[in-house]
Amino acid sequence: MQEQHIAAARTPDLNALAAADTTRWPSKRRDFLRMLGYGAGAATMGPMLMACGSSNSATPAAELRAQLVANEAFWTNVQNMFTLDPARTFLNIGTAGSMPKVALDLFDTENRKKARESGNGYSDHNALRALVAPAFGVDTDELAFSANTSSGMCHAILGIPWQRGDVVVTTNHEHGGGNTPLNIAVDRYGIEVSRIEMPVGNNQTAATYQNLFDERIRTLKAAGKNVRAVMWSSPTYVTGTLLPIAEIMEVVKTHGLISIVDGAHLPGMMHYDYGALGMDFMSGAGHKWQCGPGSTGILIIRNKIRASNPLPLPKWYPVHTSTYSTRERTTNGTATYDIAASVTSCGSTHTPLFQSLVSACQLWDEIGRKNIETYDLTLSAYLKEKIVERWGVDALYSPKDDPKLVCALTSFNVFRNKDDAMNSAKATQFVSRLQAEYPQGLVIRNASFPVIGAASNHYAMRISTHLWHDANDIDALVDAMWDLSGKMA
């Protein structure tokens, strides 16, 4: 069976992974974890810096660094599970991750087996999906394998039977993976798209974004518009603002709407229970933070009524499938049929892709998804504080102080002359020079987006902090960026 092949190929150091049991960690680290241990549905907590339990004059960055160093040996062991080129420091996981050795080995083995046995991929991969679904808080019938986030967004948006005049409320910081199927629905069905202008920086709270969505929906309804759905990114790919899912879902339920989340960066970074969050669709990447092969994605489709979302299931039709059921879906807590199979099954798929994705997911489960989330966010918090020390808090496009808004993506204005943030050529040059001129071979990217009140788009430096980085990587990165920004002033 597929799952047996995956289990046989797994060879992580389980003794080292046992250190992920947080009861074995120092009390200060456990306190830190508890403070950072928020999820999308957690109660409001104080700013992330409270996690340090600061009672002395140490800077926030220094205390965060101490937390990272306290478990350096464990994360070094994790880092050794990857084959990354040591001559470079890869800080663009938001574009592409790296398969761990166990997944690479399995991919090679299964590809050779497939070739040797002339194997086919006619399957809905039910057994593989069953291995992954529990870690995401859903049942097998609600977790589909897609080709990537954009594919999943096409499945979600274009499977809805829209009517002319339906309005989808979204933001002006969305990725093309969501905007493209929306544009198709505009031209094909005559829907309307209402975009909220996104504030940026550290002056926002979860309530800021919750109120923006609620106010826009109420305004549209007062004008006689038929608001049908809300689509948003958590996090936004340009600023790394984690638009608060639980709070926006409260708005969705209040107004009885369909909820579509572009969660490209969520799998492998954040440890979320999607059944408890209750969104109708969440499309995420398998190849980014989850470190599966390319051409893999995870699409969550709500397929039963739960207390987290008592609204009726939206009518939806598969658009790319070999599996179709004409039955109406359930009105209770029991699924009528496996809706995720209709996304996963489409002719003969390349089975080793999804076997290797499952292998990476299982490694994450062994390390501990909450442990990975905490480590990623601690790295990101340390980076943000180092940026504030050099450039000032106003340089951040990402929030840092509201725990409900932070993720492991950090975007900021690197230039000493703040107006240079609107210089596309200079932003491109900064990225290329950072990799070419510094011995760490620092790989980042820039991201372009509108800023309220700005004459043109800003080009931020976007940095991804993940489980193969450490405090020394952050220090080297900040020093290099500060040096280069001075040279380019």
N, C-alpha and C positions, 0 to 999 in steps of 0.2 A: 504494500500500500504506500501511497505517496508520503503519508505522515511518518511511516517507519523509515523510509529513506532519509527524511530530514533529520529524525532523531539520531540515526546512525552516524550522520555526518557532523554532528555537533561536538566540538572539542574545546570549549572554553575552559579556563582554569577555574573550576568550581570552588576550589578552596579560597582563591582570591575573591571570587564573586560573593562568597559567604560574608565578606566584609560589608556587603551592601545592607546587611541586617543592622539597622540604625541603632538597635539596642546596644550594640557593641561599640558605638562611637562615643567620644567624650561628651560629657553633659552639655558643654557649651555648644557643641555641634548639634546635639539633639534639640537644644533650645532654638538654634538657628533654623533647623529644618521645620520645627513647629511653626515658626513665624513665617517662613517662606512656603509653608505647606498649604497655601491656598489653592483652590481650584476654581473653575469658572462659576461654580454654584456656591462657593464658600461665603461665609459672612464677611462683612467689611472688616479689614484689619488696618492697622496703622501703616505708615510708610515702610518700605522695605528696609530702610536703614535701622529701624527699630530691631530688626533681626539680629543686629550685632550686639544688642544688650549693652549699648555704650554707657559707661559710667566714668570714663576718663577722657583725657584730651586727645586721644588718638583720632586721626582723621577717618571719615567713613571709608575711604579707599583702603587705608591701612588695615582696618578691621576686617573688611571683606577679603583682603589678600590673606590675612591670617587664617580665615576660614577655609580658603582654597588650599593653602599649604598644609593644613592639618590633615587632609586626606589625600595628599599628593601621591603616595605610594599606590593606593587603590586605583586612582585614575590613570596612573602610568601603566598599570597592568592592563587596563581597558584600552588605552591608546595602542598598546602593543598587539592588539587584536586586529589592527588595520595595516594595510600595505602602502600607506601614503608616502610619497617622495619626501625624504627628510630634508632635502635641499630647499623645500618651499613650505610656507605656512598657509594652509588653505582656510580662508576665512570667508568663503562664499558658498557655504552649504545651502543657503537659500536658493541657489541656482542648481547645485548638484552636490550630492553627498558622496560617500565612498563605501563600497560594499566591504563588510568585515570578511576576514579570511574564511570563516566557516561557511558564509554564504557564497563566496567565490569558489571554494572547493566543491560545494554542492552543485553550483551552476555548471561547473566543468564536468563533474561526474554525470549529471543528469542529461547534459547535452550530448555527451558521448554515448550514453545508454540509448537516448532517443535515436541517434544516428545509427547505432549498431542494430537496434531492433526495429528500425523504420516505424517509430512510434508516431501516434497522432495525438491531437489535443482536443478531441471532441468531448468536452466536459463543462459542467458548471462549477467545478472545483469545490464541491460542497465540503468534502473532508478537509481541504486546506483552509477554507473560510472558517470552518468550525474551530480550527486551532488558533485563529487570530481574533475572532469576534469577542470572546470574553474580556480581553484586555482593553477593548474599546467600549465596554459596557452595553453591548447589544447582542442580539441573537444572530445565528448564522443567516437567517433569512433577511437580515437587515444590513449585512456587510457584503458589498460587492467588490470584486477586483476590476478596476478600470485600467486604461492605458496610461493615464496621468491625471493631474487636477483638471486640466482644460477639457479632457474627454469626459470626466465626471460632471463638470459644469454643463456641458452640452447635453448629457443624459438628463440631468435634473431639469434644466430650463426648457429644453425643446420637447420634453415628454409631457409637459403640462398643456392641456387644451385651452389655450388663451382665447379670449374674446376681444373684439375690437373695443378699444377704450379702457381695457384693464391697465392699471398703473402699477409699476414696480418701483418701489422706493429703494434707492441705493446711494452710493457715495461717488465723489469725484476722484477717489483714490483706488479705483478698482483695476484689477489686472485684465489684460485682454482675454484671458481664459474665461472670465465671466462676461465681459463687455461684448465679446463677439456673438455668443448665442443670444444675448439680449438684443443686439442689433438685428440679428436674423428674425427674432420674434417681432420686432418693430416692423420690419418690412413684410414679413409673412402674415402676421396676424393683426397688425395695427395696434399693438400695445403702446403705451407711453412709459417713458422712464423719467423719474424725478430724482435728480442727484443733489444730495446734501453736500455743501462745501465743508471739508474737514479742517478743523483747527489742528494745529501741530504744536509740539513742544511739551514742556513739563507743567503747564498751567491747567491741564484738563484733569477731570476725574471721570469715573465710570458714569456718574450721573450726568455729566456734560453730554456724553454721546447718547445716553438713554433719552434724555430730554430732546435732543435734536431730532431723533427718529420719531418720537411721539408727537412733537409739535408739527413736523412736516406732514405726518399722516393726518392729524386733525385738521390742518389747514387745507389739505387736498380734499378731504371729505366734506368740509364746510363749503368748498367750491363745487360740490356735486360730483367729484371724481370717484371712480370705482377703484379704490386701492385694493389690490389683490394679493400682493406679495412684497416681502422685504428681502433684499439680497445684500450681503455685506461680507467683507473680508476680516477674518480674525486669524492672524494679524494682517494689517495692510502691508503689502509687499514693499512699499516705498518708504514708509517711516518706521515700521515695526511697532505701530500702535495696535495693541490687542483689543480691538473693539469688543466690549464686554458681552459675551454670549448670553449669560444668564439674565442680565438686565435688558438686553434687546429682546430676548425671548418673552419677557414680561410684557413688553409693548406689543409684540406679535400676538400673544394670547388675548390681550385686552381688546385688540381690534379684529381678531379672528382671521389672521392672515397666514399665507404660506411662508415658510422660512427656508432660505437657501443660503448656506454659509460656504464661502470660498475659504477653506481651511488648508490651503496648500502646504503651510508650514507647521501644521499642528501634529500630524503623526510623527512620532519619534522625538519631538521636542516637548510637547505638553502632555501631561497624563490626564486625559479627560474621559469622563463617563458620558458618552453621547446619549445613552438611553435616559439618563437623569436630566440631561440638558434639554432634550425633547425637540430639537430642530427637525424639520422634514427632510432636509438634505444637507450633508456635509461632504464636500469633495476635497480630498487631500492627496498629497504626493506620496508615492512609495519610494522614490529615488532621491529625495532630499534628505531631511533629518532622520527618516527611518532607515536610510542607507540600504535600500533594496536595489535591484537592477533598474536600468532605464526602462521606460515603457511600462511602468507599474504605478498604479494608484489605488487608493482606498476610497470608496464611495459609501457613505452611510445613508440609508433610506429608511425613514420611519415607517414601520409596517404593522403597528399595533397601537392601541390606545393605552397610554400610561398616565399616571397622575401628573407627570412632568409636562405633559401636553394633552389635555383632554379634547382638543379640537378634532373634528372629523379628519380622516386621512384625505389629502387632496387627490383628486382624480389625476392619474398619471399613466402614460403609455410608453412602453419601451420604444426606442428609436433605432437601436443597433443591436440586433439580437437573433438568436435561433430558438428562443423560448418565449412563448406568449400564452397568457391566460386571459380569457374574456370575463372571468368572474369578478364581481365587485369585491373590493377589499373589506376586511373586517371592521366592525363597529365596536369591538371590545379588545380585550388584552390578549387574544389568541390570533395568530396570523392565519389568514385564509390560504396563502400559498407563498412560496419562496420568491419574493419580488427581486431580491438581489441576484438570483440565478439568471434573470432576464437581462441583466447588465453584463454579467460575467461570461455567459455562454453566447458566443457568436462564431459559428463555424469552428475550425480547428485553431485553437490558441496555442501559444508556445509555453507549454507546461513548465519547463525549467525556470522561466521568469518568475512565476508565482510560487514555485517551490522555494526559490532562493529568497523571495520577499518574506515568506513565512519563516524561513531560517533566521533572517535578520530580526524579525518581530520577536521570535522566541529568545534570541540573545538579549534583546531589550527587556523582556519579561524577567530573565534571569538576573540581569544587572539591577533591575528595579526601575520601572518607568518613572516613579516619583523621584527616585534618586537622580535619574538623568535630568528630569525637569529642574530639580533644585540646583544641580551643578551648573546646568546651562544658564539658569537665571542668575546664579551667583557670579559667574563669569561676566555676564552682561551687566550686572549691577556694578561690578568692579570697573569694567570698561567705561561705563557712563560716568562714574565718579572721577576717573582719571581724565576723562574729557573735560569735565567741569573744572577740574583743577587747572588745566592748561588754557582752555578756550572760553570757559564760563558757561553757565547753565543755559544761556540764551542760544548757544550753538546747537543744542539738542533739538532735533525734530521728534525724537522718541520721548515718551514719558518715562520717568524713573521713580516717582514717589508714590503713585497709586498702584498697589499690587495687582489690581484687577486689569491694569492696562499694559503690564510689562511682559515682554517675551525675550527671546534670545537674539532678536534682530535689533541692531542699534544703527540709527541714521543721524548724521550730524553735519554741520557746515564746517569743513576743515580749513577754510581760507581765512587768513588774517584780515583781509579786506572783505567784509561780509557780502558786498555786492558781487563778488566773484562767484558766489553760489549760483548765480544766474548765467554763468559762462560755461556753456556746454563743452567747448574745446578744452578749456582749462581743467574741467572735471575729468574728462577722458585722459588728458595728459597726466593728471595726478595718479590715476589708477595704474597706468602703464609704468610710470617712473617708480612708483612704490615697489612694484615687483622687480623691476630691472636694476635699481640702484642700491638696494639694501640687501645685506647678506642673507636675511631670513626669507627672501623671495616671497614677500607678503602679497597674497591674492585676495583682493576685495573687489567690489563693484561700485558704480554710482547708480543712483536712481533719480529719475526726473518726475516731478509732480507739481501741481499748482499749490500755491500758498496764498491764503486770503490776504488781499491787499497788495500783493507783489505784482510788479509790471510784467513778469514772465515766469515760467517755471523755474523752480530751484533744482539744483543737482546735488543731492546729498551723497556722502560716502556711506555705503551700507555694509555693515560688518556682522557676520554670523559667528556666534560663539557656541561651540558644541563640545561633545565629550572627549575629543582628542586634543583639546587645548588646555593650557594651564596659565597660571598667573604670569609666568615668565614670557609667554607668548603675548599676553596683553601689554606687558611693560615694553617689550620690543616694538610692538605695533604702535603704541602711543608715542614713544620716542621718535620712531621713524616718521610718523605722520607730522609730528610737531617740527621736526627738522625740515622736512620737505615743504611744509606750508610756509616756513620761513624763507626758504630758497625761492618759492614761487610768489612771494608777496609783491 
